[in-house]
Amino acid sequence: MPERKSFLLRADAAILEAMQRWANDDLRSLNAQVEFVLREALRKTGRLAPPTEAGGTGKAGREDAS
């Protein structure tokens, strides 16, 4: 299992409420929903590799062009 780290997130109350509703719809915790949204945004921008076949999350970071 990958190492997990904790950090404090300050966000507008309306954003947190919307994320909580979305999490409830998807049967996820708010924390899992925030992580899901961040992971999807990182993948879309090419900053996180797609998940591996074994179910991992891939490796973070970009390839060096040099």
C-alpha positions, 0 to 999 in steps of 0.5 A: 500500500502506498505511503499516505501523508496528512495535511491541512486543507483550508477551503471555502465553505461552499466548496466543502459543502458541494464536495460533501454532496458529491461524495455522498452521491458517490458513496465516498468519504469527503477525504476520498472524494477530494483525493479522487478529484485531485488524482483525476485533475493530475491525470488530465494534465499529465502530472500523474501516470494512469493506474497500473494493472495491479491497481496502483495509482502510478507514479507522480511526476513528469518525465524529463525531456533531457 
